[in-house]
């Protein structure tokens, strides 16, 4: 909430670009009409493990169960591909994300606060 929306958008754009460049798997929730409704970006965390690092659902579908559906489909797919562990990190400020991960059966191992450096007026990376 303390990061200006434009800066948050730049951060997510860079995150996705780096993910594509690294060849990380990105799973897409698509409508029957072919519209992208959501996505989850992952990164292998070791043998049989997947780190679920970033996900989003179109704002018009939020709070309608699509996020839960997307993650359930993701975990079925990961299991089919032979993964046996999924980990994720959720900000303490993201109460909806925490509720979702608990609803999906995750357990909390630790709580940490992550700070992101943002200096007003400083040049920003080109997304």
N, C-alpha and C positions, 0 to 999 in steps of 0.2 A: 504493500500500500504506500510505502514511502518513496518508491522509485517512479519517476515520471513515466506515464504510459509509453511515450516514444522510446525512452531508454530501455524499458522492459521489452518492447517489440524488437529493438535492435539486438538485444541480448539473445532472444529466442531465435531470430534470423541467423545469427552467427552460430548458435548451438546446432541448428538443423544443417547449415552448410558444412560445418565440421563433421557432423555425423555422416552426411553423404560422402564427403571426402575420405573418411576413414572406412567406409563400407559397412557401417553399422546397420543392422536390420531395422527397417521402419515398417511397421504394420499399419495398414490403412483400413478404416471402417468406411465402406462405400455403400451408397444407396443403390437400389435396383436401377435407377436412372444413370448411375455412374458418377454421381456427385460425391466428393470426399466430405464425409461428415465428421471424421475424427482421425486421429493417428496416435501411435505409441512408438517412440524411439527407444531402442534397447541397445545393450552392449554386453558381449559375453564377459562373464566375471570369472571364468575358470571352467574346468571340465564339468559339464552338466549344469552349469549355472548361467543365469541371465540376469543382468542388472537392468531393471525397467527404469529408465532415466527421465523421460519426458513424455507427457501425453496431453491431449486436448480434444475436446468435442466442440463442434460448432455451437456458438452461444445460444442459438435458437432451440437447440436440443438439450441443453443442460437442465438438470433437475427433472428429466423425463425418463430416466433409467438408461439412457444410451451410453453413459460412461461405464456403468456397471456391466452392461452387455458387451461393450468393446473390450473391457479387461477380461471378462469371462472367456470370450472368444480367443483373446490373446493367450490365456493360460492353457486352454485346450490345445491350441496350435503349438505352443512351446512343449507341452507334454508329448504331442504327436511327434515332434522333432527330436525327442529324447532328452530334453532338459528336465532336471529333477529339483532344481532350486531356482527361485526368483527372489531377488532382493530389490528394494527401492528405498529412496530417501525422500521424506516429505517435510517441508518446512513446518515448524511449530505454528506459524501464522496461517497455514493453509488447513483450516479446520475441516473443510469439505473433503480435501485430499486424505486427511487422517481418517475421517469416518469411512471413506470409501475403502481404504486399505484394510481397515479392521473388518469391515463388512465382507471383504473378499478372503478373509482368513489369515491375513498377515498378523504377526505379533511384533510388538515394539521391543527392540533390543536396547536402544539408547536414544536420548534426546539431546540434540545439540543446536546451537544457534549459529547460523551461517550469515556472515556479513558480506555485502558486495560493495566494493569501493566505487564511489561515484563522486567526482569533483565537479561541481557546477562551473560551466564556462570552459572546462578543459576540452581539448580536441578529443573526439570519440573515434573508435575504430570504424572504418568504412565497412558496412555490412555487405 
